[in-house]
């Protein structure tokens, strides 16, 4: 079905008339418009803060897993996240004999105590340990310093760790010798790398499997947190998985890289901080709906006789509803822009205070913009019930 040119022209003229009408309705009361924009911006900032910290949290909890270099991963079937449970290291010897597996590498990943070298405050640090001859991390800063962690009681320190672990990075850059205690054992910092902290991990140290044994004892070293499998080029992962299932005990499960990342996300998203951030986002959304609804409802109520007059001269209900929805979209755009700018500034302040990588991400900005449009359109939809009550008979 084709629309004639005259009909198309009339549609364009109608839209051009309605858009200035929507803007005139909003801008007529400039104070009210400013209050509406401020309210929407406030709701946007609430949502930006929740989604921003939520994104930072998820980035942090999966950062280690994302930087492990492997094709398949063996973990305990009872593990809710990497490092949660262990299984016997000798299972890797059986796995190495399977055709298609190039290497089966042990990975230790747990937390231990860390003494701040300056104020002696005891906190937690995450330990990543492996055989330097079989590196598992896809980070050049770590792989270029493997000879350092081969030294007894020597670790690499994450320069992006929280300040509660001490200003280790700055001191090391100044050429200072840094020693402290980790896991009740004296250790030395032999180098730095950058990985980053999260809401659940204050920082990281990397060391060798032998140093891990010194920290946790022989019993601890005999149980690993993950087996990192590298497949030979051209190997079909499904065939390898099928063979692994025949020889591994039931308490060991096999995951791909993406499945391991999903396991981390699934666990941490159900923790109280994740639930709180989700709830905060919903509350910001509801606040925005209430604010926009109050503005639009007041506008329609005060101008109900004018809307009735427009009906009397030929405007349809749909055309008048179009005006209200256009007002909602204008409010969404005008409210989003200052909220976006203020949130960028707040991200910078909070990033400095918390030492977390709280930065404005495109996906977060897009989510907030879509939510802003949605909350304004929902408000317009609720307000439309009042607009339908405009009756020309009440005016004439």
C-alpha positions in Angstrom: 0.0 0.0 0.0 1.5 3.4 -1.0 0.7 6.7 0.6 0.0 9.5 -1.7 2.2 12.6 -1.7 -0.5 14.9 -0.5 -1.2 12.6 2.5 2.6 12.4 3.2 2.8 16.2 3.0 -0.1 16.6 5.4 1.5 14.1 7.9 4.8 16.1 7.8 2.9 19.4 8.3 1.1 17.8 11.3 4.3 16.6 12.9 5.9 20.0 12.4 2.9 21.7 14.1 2.9 19.2 17.0 6.6 19.4 17.9 6.5 23.3 18.5 3.3 22.8 20.4 4.9 20.2 22.7 7.9 22.5 23.3 5.7 25.5 23.8 3.7 23.6 26.5 6.9 22.7 28.3 8.7 26.1 28.0 5.7 28.2 28.9 6.4 27.5 32.6 10.2 27.8 32.7 10.6 27.2 36.4 8.5 24.0 36.2 10.6 22.9 33.2 13.8 23.5 35.1 12.5 21.6 38.1 11.5 18.7 35.8 14.9 18.6 34.1 16.6 18.6 37.6 14.4 15.8 38.8 15.0 13.6 35.7 18.8 14.4 36.0 18.7 13.3 39.7 17.0 10.1 38.7 19.6 9.6 36.0 22.4 10.1 38.4 20.9 7.5 40.8 20.7 5.0 37.9 24.2 5.9 36.6 25.7 5.3 40.1 24.0 1.9 40.5 24.8 0.7 37.0 28.3 2.2 37.0 29.3 0.4 40.3 27.5 -2.8 39.1 29.6 -2.7 35.9 32.8 -2.1 37.9 31.9 -4.9 40.2 31.4 -7.4 37.4 34.5 -6.2 35.5 36.5 -6.8 38.6 35.3 -10.2 39.5 35.9 -11.6 36.1 39.2 -9.8 35.3 41.4 -12.6 36.5 39.4 -15.3 34.7 39.4 -13.3 31.5 43.2 -13.1 31.6 43.8 -16.8 32.1 45.1 -18.3 28.9 43.5 -21.7 28.2 41.0 -23.6 26.1 39.3 -25.8 28.7 39.3 -25.6 32.5 38.9 -28.2 35.2 37.4 -27.2 38.5 35.7 -28.8 41.4 32.0 -29.6 40.6 31.2 -27.9 43.9 32.9 -24.6 43.0 30.6 -21.7 42.9 33.4 -19.5 41.6 37.1 -19.9 40.8 39.0 -20.5 44.1 35.9 -21.7 46.0 36.9 -25.4 46.0 39.9 -27.5 45.1 40.6 -31.0 43.6 43.5 -33.3 43.6 46.5 -32.1 41.5 47.3 -35.7 40.4 44.2 -35.6 38.1 46.2 -33.5 35.7 48.7 -36.3 35.1 45.8 -38.5 33.8 44.5 -35.6 31.6 47.9 -35.0 30.0 47.8 -38.4 28.3 44.7 -37.6 26.3 45.3 -37.0 22.5 44.8 -33.4 21.6 45.8 -31.8 24.9 49.1 -29.9 24.5 49.5 -28.9 28.1 47.6 -29.4 31.5 48.7 -26.6 33.9 47.9 -26.3 37.6 46.5 -23.0 38.9 46.3 -21.9 42.5 43.9 -19.1 43.3 43.0 -18.2 46.8 43.2 -15.5 49.5 45.6 -15.0 52.3 46.6 -12.4 54.9 48.7 -9.4 53.9 50.5 -7.1 56.2 50.7 -3.5 55.0 54.5 -2.8 55.0 54.0 0.7 56.5 51.2 0.7 59.0 51.2 -3.1 59.7 47.5 -3.3 59.1 46.4 -6.9 58.2 44.1 -7.2 55.2 43.4 -9.9 52.6 45.2 -10.3 49.3 44.4 -12.7 46.4 47.2 -15.1 45.5 47.6 -16.4 41.9 50.2 -19.1 41.7 51.4 -21.4 38.9 54.5 -23.2 37.6 56.7 -20.5 35.9 57.7 -23.1 33.3 53.9 -23.3 32.5 52.6 -19.8 32.6 48.8 -19.5 32.6 48.2 -15.7 32.6 47.8 -13.8 29.4 49.5 -10.7 30.8 52.9 -9.6 29.3 53.8 -7.8 32.5 53.6 -11.1 34.4 55.2 -13.3 31.7 58.1 -11.0 31.3 59.0 -11.3 35.0 58.7 -15.1 35.5 62.4 -15.3 36.6 61.5 -13.0 39.6 58.8 -15.4 41.0 61.3 -18.3 40.6 63.2 -16.7 43.5 62.3 -18.0 47.0 59.5 -16.0 48.7 59.3 -13.5 45.9 56.0 -12.2 44.5 54.8 -9.8 41.9 52.4 -7.1 43.2 49.3 -5.6 41.5 50.0 -1.9 41.3 46.2 -1.3 41.0 45.5 -2.8 44.4 43.6 -0.8 47.0 45.6 1.6 49.1 44.9 -0.5 52.2 47.6 -2.9 51.0 50.1 -0.1 51.1 51.7 2.2 48.5 53.8 -0.7 47.2 53.8 0.4 43.5 55.0 3.9 44.2 57.7 2.6 46.6 58.9 0.0 44.1 59.1 2.6 41.4 61.4 4.7 43.6 63.7 1.7 43.9 62.9 0.8 47.4 63.2 -2.8 48.6 59.8 -4.0 49.9 59.3 -6.9 52.2 56.3 -7.8 54.3 54.3 -10.9 55.4 51.8 -12.8 53.4 50.2 -15.9 54.8 52.4 -15.6 57.9 55.6 -15.9 55.8 58.0 -13.1 55.0 58.0 -12.3 51.3 59.7 -9.8 49.0 58.1 -7.8 46.1 60.2 -8.6 43.0 58.1 -6.7 40.4 54.8 -5.1 39.5 51.9 -5.8 37.1 48.5 -4.2 36.6 45.3 -6.1 37.0 42.9 -4.1 39.2 40.9 -4.6 42.4 37.2 -5.1 42.8 34.5 -4.8 45.5 35.5 -8.3 46.6 39.2 -8.4 45.9 41.5 -5.8 47.4 44.4 -6.7 45.2 46.6 -9.5 43.8 50.0 -11.0 44.1 51.5 -13.5 41.7 54.0 -16.1 42.7 55.3 -19.6 41.7 53.9 -22.9 42.8 57.0 -23.6 45.0 56.5 -20.3 46.8 52.8 -21.2 47.2 53.9 -24.5 48.8 56.1 -22.5 51.2 53.1 -20.3 52.1 50.5 -23.0 52.5 52.4 -26.2 53.1 52.6 -29.4 51.1 49.0 -30.4 51.8 47.8 -27.1 50.3 49.9 -27.5 47.2 48.6 -31.0 46.5 45.1 -29.6 45.8 44.6 -27.1 43.0 41.8 -24.6 42.2 41.8 -25.1 38.5 43.5 -27.1 35.8 44.2 -25.0 32.7 44.2 -27.1 29.5 45.7 -25.9 26.2 44.6 -27.9 23.1 46.7 -28.7 20.1 45.9 -26.6 17.0 43.0 -28.1 15.1 41.7 -30.2 18.0 38.0 -30.6 18.4 37.1 -29.4 21.9 34.0 -31.6 22.0 36.0 -34.8 21.4 38.5 -33.9 24.1 35.6 -33.1 26.6 34.1 -36.5 25.8 37.4 -38.3 26.6 37.9 -36.2 29.7 34.5 -37.3 31.1 35.5 -40.9 30.8 38.6 -40.6 33.0 37.8 -37.8 35.4 36.0 -38.4 38.7 32.5 -37.0 39.2 33.7 -34.3 41.5 35.6 -32.6 38.7 33.8 -30.6 36.0 35.0 -29.3 32.6 34.2 -25.7 31.5 35.1 -23.6 28.4 36.6 -20.1 29.0 33.2 -18.4 28.5 31.5 -20.9 30.8 34.0 -20.1 33.5 33.4 -16.4 33.1 29.7 -17.0 33.3 30.1 -19.0 36.5 31.9 -16.0 38.1 29.2 -13.6 36.9 26.3 -15.7 38.0 27.7 -16.1 41.5 28.7 -12.6 42.2 25.6 -11.1 40.7 23.5 -12.9 43.3 25.5 -11.5 46.2 24.1 -8.7 48.3 26.0 -5.9 46.5 24.6 -7.0 43.2 21.1 -7.2 44.5 21.4 -3.8 46.1 22.6 -2.2 42.9 19.7 -3.8 40.9 17.3 -2.5 43.6 18.8 1.0 43.4 18.4 1.0 39.7 14.8 0.2 40.0 14.2 2.9 42.6 15.9 5.5 40.4 13.7 4.4 37.5 10.5 4.7 39.7 11.6 8.1 41.0 12.0 9.3 37.4 8.5 8.0 36.4 6.9 9.8 39.4 8.7 13.1 38.6 7.8 13.1 34.9 4.3 12.0 35.6 3.8 14.9 38.0 5.1 17.4 35.5 3.0 16.0 32.6 -0.1 15.6 34.7 0.0 19.1 36.0 0.6 20.5 32.5 -2.3 18.6 31.0 -4.6 19.5 33.9 -3.8 23.2 33.6 -4.3 23.2 29.8 -7.3 20.9 29.6 -9.5 23.6 28.2 -6.9 24.3 25.5 -6.7 20.6 24.6 -10.6 20.5 24.4 -10.5 23.5 22.1 -8.0 21.7 19.8 -10.3 18.7 19.8 -13.2 21.1 18.8 -11.2 22.4 15.8 -10.3 19.0 14.5 -7.4 17.5 16.4 -7.9 13.8 17.1 -7.1 12.1 20.4 -4.1 10.5 18.8 -2.7 13.8 17.7 -3.1 15.2 21.2 -1.5 12.1 22.7 1.4 12.6 20.3 1.9 16.1 21.8 2.2 14.6 25.3 4.5 11.8 24.2 6.7 14.4 22.4 6.8 16.4 25.6 8.0 13.2 27.4 10.8 12.6 24.9 11.9 16.2 25.1 12.1 16.0 28.9 14.0 12.7 28.6 16.7 14.2 26.4 17.0 17.5 28.3 17.1 15.6 31.6 19.6 13.0 30.4 22.3 15.4 29.3 23.0 17.1 32.6 22.7 13.8 34.4 25.3 12.3 32.1 27.7 15.1 32.7 27.3 15.1 36.5 27.8 11.3 36.5 31.1 11.5 34.7 32.4 13.9 37.3 31.1 11.8 40.1 32.7 8.7 38.6 36.0 10.5 38.7 35.6 11.5 42.3 34.5 8.0 43.4 37.2 6.3 41.4 39.8 8.4 43.3 38.2 7.7 46.7 37.7 3.9 46.2 40.7 3.1 43.9 38.2 1.2 41.7 38.1 1.7 37.9 34.7 3.6 37.9 34.6 5.0 34.4 31.8 6.0 32.1 31.1 3.1 29.7 29.2 3.3 26.5 27.0 0.4 27.3 26.1 1.9 30.7 25.3 5.3 29.1 23.2 3.6 26.5 21.3 1.6 29.1 20.5 4.8 31.1 19.4 6.7 28.1 17.0 3.9 27.1 15.7 3.7 30.7 15.2 7.5 30.7 13.2 7.3 27.4 11.2 4.4 28.8 10.4 6.1 32.2 9.2 9.3 30.4 7.1 7.4 27.9 5.5 5.3 30.7 4.7 8.6 32.5 3.2 10.0 29.3 1.1 6.8 28.9 -0.3 7.2 32.5 -1.0 10.9 31.9 -2.9 10.1 28.6 -5.9 9.0 30.7 -6.4 12.5 31.9 -6.0 13.9 28.4 -8.8 11.7 27.0 -11.2 13.4 29.5 -10.9 16.7 27.6 -14.4 17.3 26.2 -15.2 20.3 23.9 -18.7 20.3 25.4 -17.2 21.5 28.6 -15.7 24.5 26.9 -18.5 25.6 24.6 
